[in-house]
Amino acid sequence: MFVKGKVYRGHEIMTDMNAQFKINISYSQAWRAKFYALELLRVSPEDSFAQLPAYCHNLKLKNPGSVTHIKTDKDGRFELLFIAIGAAIRSFVSFLRPVIIVDGAHLKGRYLGTNLLAVGMDANNGILPIAYGVGKSETSESWTWFMGHLRDCIGNVSNLTIISDRANSIDTTIRRCFPDAFHGLCVVHLLRNLKARSANIKHHSWTYWKAVKAYREVDFNRHINLLRNVVPECAQTLQEFGFERWSRVHALGARYGFMTSNSAESINSLSRHSRKLPITMLMDFFCASLQEWYYRKRNIAETLEHRATPWTEKKIVKRVVKSTSWRVEPCSNTLFQVIDHKLNGLVDLDAKTCTCGKWQISGFPCGHVIKVALHLNQDDSTIYAMDGYTSEVYRQTYAEIVYPIPHPSESEIPNNLQTVLPPVMDKRLPGRPKNFDCIPSKGEERKTITCSRCKEHDHTRLTCGAPMPSQTSFPTPREYGS
C-alpha cells in the first residue's frame, strides 16, 4: 500500500495491483500508469510550457518589481527562462553583502535542461535566492543570457564578488557581463581538481588550506612556496589562482570570507525532487520557498534584541575565546598593537583596519580588535562589525512580503501573451548527463578499464580475446613425450 512521504515506485505498483486486483502488469505498464496519474494531478510538461507566459505575467502582477524573461527560437520553442522576484532584488541591492554565488543543476523530467541559480547571503549568513531560471544546457550562451538579465536587475554593485566552480562557461560569462567584479573559485572544487592531477597533494592538503584561507599576501606566498616544493605539478595552478586573488581582493576588500559555492549547491539539493516537475511547478517551488523563508525569517528577526545577528555573535564569541591570552600595547588613543605570540596585529580604529587583514575582508572584528575593545572596557565587540551583520539590516531584508501565484483557473490571461512550445530535445543518452564545460573533479574523471589477464586497456578479462596463461605458460603432456 501507498505510504505517505515515500516515493511510489514501479515495482511497488506491480505488487499492489496484484495484491488488490489480482492483475499482473509489467514494469513498463506500471511506469506509464504512474506518469499518467501524475499528469492528471499536475499538468503535462507540454501544457506547462504553454502556461509559462501567463505564469510570469501573474508573478509580476502579484510581486511588483519582479523581472521575467522567456527566450524562444524562431519557431516559438522554449530555450531560456529568467525569473527574479522584486522583493529579493530589492533586498540584495539595499541590504545584502555584495556577494553572489552561482551554480547550475540538471533537470530530471521529460524535458531535460539546466536549472540556473544565483543566491546571496543575508546578515545571519542565511541563503537568499536572487534569481533562478532554466536553460537547455549549461553553456556560455545560456549563462551569458542569464547573467546579463541579472546585471540589468541589480545594476552596478560596487566591490561585487561572484563565487562559482571552475566551469569555463561561467568564467567567460562573468568576464563579459561583470568585468569589474571579482570572480572567486570554489576552493573545494579546486582541491578536487588538484587531487585529480596529483595524488600527492592529499598528504599536504593542510598546506593548501593554509594558503587559501590566508588573509595576508605574505602568508599566502609562504604556504604556496611550501606547496611548490612538495607538490610541483600543482603549484602553477594554485599560483595563478593566488595571484588573481591577491591582486584584486586586497584592492576590493569584499570577499567577506566566502570561498565555496556550497550555498547555491544547498538550494540545488533542496530542489532535487522539484527538478522532476514541469517547468511552471518548478518555478512555483522557488517562489513558494522564498515566500516561506521571508515569513519565517521576518518573525525571527522581530525577536532579535542584540545589535548583531546570532551567527555574527557566535563568530565573535569564538574569537573572544581565542584571544584570551593576548596582550595589548597602546600606541595612541586609536592605534594599538596586539601581541598574539605569532604574527601580532596593529589595529587602527580610525581607519578600521588591522594588519592581519581579517577585519577588512570579513567585515566583523578579528581577535585583535576584540582584544582592543576589552582593553578599552567595551564589553560589546559587535559595534565594530559592519552594518551588514546587524539585526536591523536583517529585519529590513525580510520586511517585504512575497505573494503566492494564483491557481491557473484564477489567473489573469492577457490576449497578447507570448506563445511557448516545448523545446526540441535530442535523444537522451543513458546514465547521468555529462557536463563537458567543467574541469572534472575527483571521482568525476573517466576511469580507464584494464584487463587483469593481458594488462591491455578498454576491456576486462571476461571479454578478453587473449589466450589463457595456462595455454601459453605450461607445456602439454604431448610435449613431454608421454
Helices and strands as residue ranges (DSSP letters): H 10-21, H 27-41, H 45-62, E 67-72, E 78-84, H 86-95, E 99-106, E 114-121, E 127-135, H 140-154, E 161-164, H 168-177, E 182-185, H 187-197, G 199-204, H 205-212, H 217-230, H 232-252, H 262-270, G 274-276, H 279-302, H 310-322, E 327-330, E 335-339, E 345-348, E 353-354, H 358-362, H 367-375, G 381-384, G 387-389, H 391-397, G 408-410, H 469-473, G 477-480
